[in-house]
């Protein structure tokens, strides 16, 4: 199941995103970028307590 109500931090600002939270070993999250493109990450579920999920664009 995809959670399309997820918020994703991009450059310190929360933007609408989507999270896939159905697999026992991984967690997926992503968002569309305002300037075009998409950012995604697939992370090991066992490490989520130790991870801050944030994205930063390159200039």
C-alpha positions as CSV (number, residue, x, y, z in Angstrom):
1,X,0.0,0.0,0.0
2,X,1.3,3.5,-0.9
3,X,0.8,6.3,1.6
4,X,0.3,9.3,-0.7
5,X,-0.2,11.6,2.3
6,X,3.5,11.4,3.4
7,X,5.6,14.5,3.9
8,X,9.2,14.5,2.7
9,X,11.8,17.0,3.8
10,X,13.5,18.6,0.8
11,X,15.9,21.4,1.6
12,X,14.5,21.6,5.1
13,X,10.9,22.1,3.9
14,X,8.1,19.5,4.0
15,X,6.7,18.7,0.6
16,X,4.0,16.2,-0.4
17,X,5.4,12.8,-1.1
18,X,4.6,9.1,-1.0
19,X,5.8,6.3,1.2
20,X,5.7,2.5,0.6
21,X,5.5,0.8,4.0
22,X,4.5,-2.7,3.1
23,X,7.7,-4.7,2.9
24,X,9.2,-6.3,6.0
25,X,12.8,-5.4,5.3
26,X,12.7,-2.0,3.5
27,X,10.9,1.3,3.6
28,X,10.5,3.5,0.5
29,X,9.9,7.2,0.3
30,X,9.9,9.8,-2.5
31,X,8.6,13.1,-3.8
32,X,8.4,15.2,-6.9
33,X,10.7,18.2,-7.0
34,X,9.3,21.7,-7.7
35,X,11.9,22.2,-10.5
36,X,11.2,18.9,-12.1
37,X,12.4,15.4,-11.3
38,X,11.8,12.9,-8.6
39,X,13.8,12.0,-5.4
40,X,13.5,8.5,-3.9
41,X,15.1,6.4,-1.3
42,X,14.8,2.8,-0.2
43,X,16.1,2.2,3.3
44,X,16.6,-0.8,5.5
45,X,13.7,-1.0,7.9
46,X,16.0,-2.2,10.7
47,X,17.9,1.1,10.6
48,X,15.0,3.5,10.5
49,X,15.3,4.4,14.2
50,X,18.8,5.7,13.5
51,X,18.1,7.6,10.2
52,X,16.7,11.1,9.6
53,X,15.2,11.1,6.1
54,X,16.0,14.4,4.4
55,X,16.9,15.3,0.9
56,X,19.0,18.3,-0.4
57,X,19.1,19.5,-4.0
58,X,22.4,20.3,-5.6
59,X,22.8,23.7,-7.1
